[in-house]
Amino acid sequence: MSLSIRRVRADDQRRLLDWRNADRVRRVSIDDRVIDEHTHAAWFARVLEASPPTALVVESADRPVGLVRLGNIVSEPRSCTWSCHLGEADVAPGVGACLPVIGIGFGIESWGAELMHAEVLGSNRNMLGIHRRLGIRGTGVLHGEVVRADFSEADLVQFEVRRDEWTGIRDAAGALLPSALRTDLATVLDSLQSVTID
């Protein structure tokens, strides 16, 4: 097994749209509406042109499988949000659990974030379980905060990570993953320090 990261490239445009519009991804996305090509193209252009990068493609076994992104970046004090999704369903066990760890590492190691935030849809039991097992601190639940495409309301569970909590999360990920994936994740996280931001 191999796990790696890379910057978003021009040839990712269609892939990222297909991932984001897949039913299984939309079901657990905060905004579950289908994204049209024009809207996606405008978003993709911003992602592609971002310097320094705010999104990374995660690859497993030499093929793209997911995306991690940073948003709401504030320079003083350095803070941002992280988000992620697994674009491919047929991946090795544990790859999905690596995504939030890579996202947090991206913010802290590459961007120098002191504080990071995320929100997870209350019905996304898999990602909520991953956050719990990694020891990512929940800070609250916003009840009925999201209106879905079918006009139903959904809860948002909020999470926060301080820089001084990062090592514990990284260690928890290592303890949870199969040994081969653990080694690959460690290599990816170490490589985040060379994703130059300043």
C-alpha positions as CSV (number, residue, x, y, z in Angstrom):
1,M,0.0,0.0,0.0
2,S,1.2,3.5,-0.6
3,L,-0.3,6.8,0.5
4,S,0.8,10.2,-0.9
5,I,-0.3,13.8,-1.4
6,R,0.1,16.2,-4.2
7,R,-1.2,19.6,-5.3
8,V,-4.4,19.9,-7.4
9,R,-3.6,19.8,-11.1
10,A,-5.6,20.9,-14.1
11,D,-6.5,17.4,-15.1
12,D,-8.3,16.9,-11.7
13,Q,-11.2,19.2,-12.7
14,R,-13.6,16.6,-13.9
15,R,-12.6,14.1,-11.2
16,L,-13.2,16.5,-8.4
17,L,-16.7,17.4,-9.8
18,D,-17.6,13.7,-10.2
19,W,-16.4,13.0,-6.6
20,R,-18.3,15.9,-5.1
21,N,-21.5,15.1,-7.0
22,A,-21.5,11.3,-6.2
23,D,-24.5,10.4,-4.1
24,R,-22.5,8.8,-1.3
25,V,-20.4,12.0,-1.0
26,R,-23.4,14.4,-1.2
27,R,-25.2,12.4,1.5
28,V,-22.5,13.4,4.1
29,S,-21.7,16.8,2.7
30,I,-23.0,19.9,4.5
31,D,-24.2,21.3,1.2
32,D,-25.8,18.3,-0.6
33,R,-27.0,20.1,-3.7
34,V,-25.6,18.9,-7.1
35,I,-22.9,21.2,-8.3
36,D,-23.2,22.4,-12.0
37,E,-20.1,22.5,-14.2
38,H,-20.0,26.3,-14.4
39,T,-20.0,26.7,-10.5
40,H,-17.4,24.0,-10.2
41,A,-15.2,25.5,-12.9
42,A,-15.2,28.8,-11.0
43,W,-14.3,27.1,-7.7
44,F,-11.7,24.9,-9.4
45,A,-10.0,27.9,-11.0
46,R,-9.6,29.5,-7.5
47,V,-8.2,26.3,-6.1
48,L,-5.8,25.7,-8.9
49,E,-4.5,29.3,-8.8
50,A,-4.2,29.5,-5.0
51,S,-0.7,30.2,-4.0
52,P,0.1,28.8,-1.5
53,P,-2.1,25.8,-2.1
54,T,-5.2,25.4,0.0
55,A,-6.2,21.9,-1.3
56,L,-4.3,18.6,-1.7
57,V,-5.3,15.4,-3.6
58,V,-4.6,12.3,-1.6
59,E,-3.5,9.2,-3.5
60,S,-3.5,5.6,-2.5
61,A,-1.8,2.9,-4.5
62,D,-0.8,5.5,-7.1
63,R,-4.3,6.8,-7.8
64,P,-6.3,9.8,-6.6
65,V,-8.8,8.8,-3.9
66,G,-9.6,11.9,-1.9
67,L,-9.3,15.6,-1.2
68,V,-8.3,17.7,1.8
69,R,-9.0,21.5,1.9
70,L,-8.3,24.4,4.1
71,G,-10.6,27.4,4.3
72,N,-11.5,30.5,6.3
73,I,-7.8,31.2,6.6
74,V,-6.9,34.0,9.1
75,S,-3.4,35.3,9.4
76,E,-3.4,36.7,13.0
77,P,-3.8,34.6,15.0
78,R,-3.2,31.9,12.4
79,S,-6.3,29.8,12.1
80,C,-8.3,27.9,9.5
81,T,-10.9,25.2,8.9
82,W,-10.2,21.8,7.4
83,S,-12.5,19.6,5.4
84,C,-12.1,16.4,3.4
85,H,-13.9,13.8,1.5
86,L,-13.0,10.4,0.1
87,G,-13.8,10.4,-3.6
88,E,-13.3,6.7,-4.3
89,A,-15.2,4.0,-2.4
90,D,-12.9,1.1,-3.2
91,V,-9.9,2.0,-1.0
92,A,-8.0,0.0,1.6
93,P,-9.3,0.1,5.1
94,G,-8.1,3.1,7.1
95,V,-7.5,5.4,4.1
96,G,-10.6,7.4,4.9
97,A,-9.5,7.9,8.5
98,C,-6.2,9.4,7.2
99,L,-8.0,12.3,5.5
100,P,-8.8,14.4,8.5
101,V,-5.4,13.7,9.9
102,I,-3.8,14.9,6.7
103,G,-6.1,18.0,6.7
104,I,-5.1,18.9,10.2
105,G,-1.5,18.3,9.5
106,F,-1.7,20.5,6.4
107,G,-3.0,23.4,8.4
108,I,-0.6,23.0,11.3
109,E,2.6,21.8,9.5
110,S,2.3,23.7,6.2
111,W,0.3,26.8,7.2
112,G,1.5,27.2,10.7
113,A,-2.1,27.3,12.1
114,E,-2.4,27.7,15.9
115,L,-6.1,26.8,15.8
116,M,-8.2,24.7,13.4
117,H,-12.0,24.1,13.1
118,A,-14.2,21.7,11.3
119,E,-17.9,20.9,11.1
120,V,-19.3,17.4,10.4
121,L,-22.9,16.7,9.5
122,G,-24.6,15.0,12.4
123,S,-25.7,12.1,10.3
124,N,-22.1,11.4,9.1
125,R,-21.6,8.6,11.7
126,N,-18.4,7.3,10.1
127,M,-16.6,10.6,10.2
128,L,-17.9,11.4,13.7
129,G,-16.5,8.1,14.8
130,I,-13.1,8.8,13.2
131,H,-12.9,12.2,15.0
132,R,-13.8,10.5,18.3
133,R,-11.2,7.8,17.9
134,L,-8.6,10.3,17.0
135,G,-9.3,12.4,20.0
136,I,-10.4,15.4,18.0
137,R,-12.2,17.7,20.5
138,G,-15.9,18.3,19.9
139,T,-17.0,21.8,20.9
140,G,-20.7,21.7,20.3
141,V,-23.7,20.8,18.2
142,L,-25.6,23.3,16.1
143,H,-29.1,21.8,16.0
144,G,-31.1,22.2,12.7
145,E,-28.3,24.5,11.4
146,V,-28.3,23.0,7.9
147,V,-31.2,22.9,5.4
148,R,-30.7,20.0,3.0
149,A,-31.7,20.0,-0.6
150,D,-34.9,18.2,0.4
151,F,-35.7,21.0,2.9
152,S,-35.0,18.8,5.9
153,E,-32.9,20.2,8.7
154,A,-29.7,18.6,9.9
155,D,-27.3,19.1,12.8
156,L,-23.7,20.2,12.6
157,V,-21.1,18.9,15.0
158,Q,-18.3,21.3,15.6
159,F,-14.6,20.3,16.2
160,E,-11.5,22.2,17.2
161,V,-7.8,21.4,17.3
162,R,-5.1,23.5,18.9
163,R,-1.5,23.2,17.8
164,D,-0.5,21.7,21.1
165,E,-3.1,18.9,20.5
166,W,-1.6,17.9,17.1
167,T,1.0,15.4,18.4
168,G,-1.7,13.5,20.3
169,I,-3.9,13.2,17.3
170,R,-1.0,12.1,15.1
171,D,-0.1,9.5,17.7
172,A,-3.7,8.3,17.9
173,A,-3.9,7.9,14.1
174,G,-0.7,5.8,14.2
175,A,-2.2,3.5,16.9
176,L,-5.5,3.0,15.0
177,L,-4.1,2.2,11.5
178,P,-2.7,-1.0,10.0
179,S,1.1,-1.0,10.2
180,A,1.7,-0.4,6.4
181,L,-0.7,2.5,6.3
182,R,0.7,3.9,9.6
183,T,4.2,4.2,8.0
184,D,2.8,5.8,4.8
185,L,0.8,8.3,6.8
186,A,3.8,9.2,8.9
187,T,5.8,9.9,5.6
188,V,2.9,12.0,4.3
189,L,2.7,14.0,7.5
190,D,6.4,14.6,7.5
191,S,6.3,15.8,3.9
192,L,3.7,18.5,4.8
193,Q,6.6,20.5,6.4
194,S,8.0,21.0,2.9
195,V,4.8,22.3,1.3
196,T,6.0,25.9,1.5
197,I,3.5,28.5,2.5
198,D,5.3,31.6,3.5
